[in-house]
Amino acid sequence: MIIYTLPLSSYGNKVVLVLAAKRIDCELRPPPGGLYSETYRAIVPTGQIPALVDGDLQITESEVISEYLNEVYPDPPLLPADPKERARSRFFSRFHDIRLEPHVRNLFWQVPLKKRDLAVVDHNLDIINARLAELGRLATPAPYLVGPRLTLADCAYPSTLMYLDLILGAMGREAVYPEVIVAWRRTLAADPLVRSVMEPHAKAGAEWLAAKTAEGSERSAIHGAG
Ligand SMILES: N[C@@H](CCC(=O)N[C@@H](CS)C(=O)NCC(=O)O)C(=O)O
């Protein structure tokens, strides 16, 4: 089994966290030729990361990859047994992918000083803060998002919120986190598994930010086009 990803990839990080939680020994490979290259598209037609290749199965979409891994490697389970709790876990994953992350992604474009448009930053930050407030009303961490253990519901947020704080910090702005979300983030930050996966990822993110801030306006191959 091969996972195509890059150290900077936030959705890749979610899958790496799932692999770590299940102690799956699996090869992580950068996309040959780069994202969207013809070489990579010959293997992964969407050209995106993360991607999983397992024999004749080739899939993208981190949530689909994560659910596949959860079924093939059931221990420890990363979805709750109870159907209502499973639905809640899936809801928080979708909320991240559809409602929150796209606005964080819009901020990536605003990192290079030369092309920063503060009106765009503020517009997206307003939406992000509204989404975080919704998350605060929806979440009842116990102490993970859905129950006493890490589930797929938790797995995408550490990277996205890390990037959010990193980027806003460089812009002299900060997001407004409801108290309940602050407490949940503390749980994630204290989890040795999450820490071990986030440490190299956060380092890659900080290096990216430093290089990107000084750069011109070209779109990067990652934190760019997706
Ligand atoms: N919905 C997809 C999003 C995947 C995605 O956007 N991946 C980014 C890297 S984190 C990517 O391939 N971006 C292409 C680019 O930035 O050029 C998922 O959950 O896997």
The ligand as an SDF file (V2000), in Angstrom:
LIG
                    3D

 20 19  0  0  0  0  0  0  0  0999 V2000
  -11.0340   17.0950   -0.5080 N   0  0  0  0  0  0  0  0  0  0  0  0
   -9.6970   16.6280   -0.7240 C   0  0  0  0  0  0  0  0  0  0  0  0
   -8.7610   17.8180   -0.7330 C   0  0  0  0  0  0  0  0  0  0  0  0
   -7.3690   17.4130   -1.1200 C   0  0  0  0  0  0  0  0  0  0  0  0
   -6.5030   18.6090   -1.3950 C   0  0  0  0  0  0  0  0  0  0  0  0
   -6.9740   19.6990   -1.6650 O   0  0  0  0  0  0  0  0  0  0  0  0
   -5.2400   18.3500   -1.3390 N   0  0  0  0  0  0  0  0  0  0  0  0
   -4.3100   19.4160   -1.5620 C   0  0  0  0  0  0  0  0  0  0  0  0
   -3.0960   19.2480   -0.7010 C   0  0  0  0  0  0  0  0  0  0  0  0
   -3.5250   19.4080    1.0100 S   0  0  0  0  0  0  0  0  0  0  0  0
   -3.8970   19.4070   -2.9980 C   0  0  0  0  0  0  0  0  0  0  0  0
   -3.7580   18.3650   -3.6120 O   0  0  0  0  0  0  0  0  0  0  0  0
   -3.7560   20.5820   -3.4890 N   0  0  0  0  0  0  0  0  0  0  0  0
   -3.2970   20.8000   -4.7900 C   0  0  0  0  0  0  0  0  0  0  0  0
   -2.6120   22.0780   -4.8350 C   0  0  0  0  0  0  0  0  0  0  0  0
   -2.6170   22.7710   -3.8300 O   0  0  0  0  0  0  0  0  0  0  0  0
   -2.0900   22.3810   -5.8780 O   0  0  0  0  0  0  0  0  0  0  0  0
   -9.3140   15.6380    0.3580 C   0  0  0  0  0  0  0  0  0  0  0  0
   -9.9890   15.5620    1.3870 O   0  0  0  0  0  0  0  0  0  0  0  0
   -8.3650   14.8620    0.1510 O   0  0  0  0  0  0  0  0  0  0  0  0
  1  2  1  0
  2  3  1  0
  2 18  1  0
  3  4  1  0
  4  5  1  0
  5  6  2  0
  5  7  1  0
  7  8  1  0
  8  9  1  0
  8 11  1  0
  9 10  1  0
 11 12  2  0
 11 13  1  0
 13 14  1  0
 14 15  1  0
 15 16  2  0
 15 17  1  0
 18 19  2  0
 18 20  1  0
M  END
$$$$
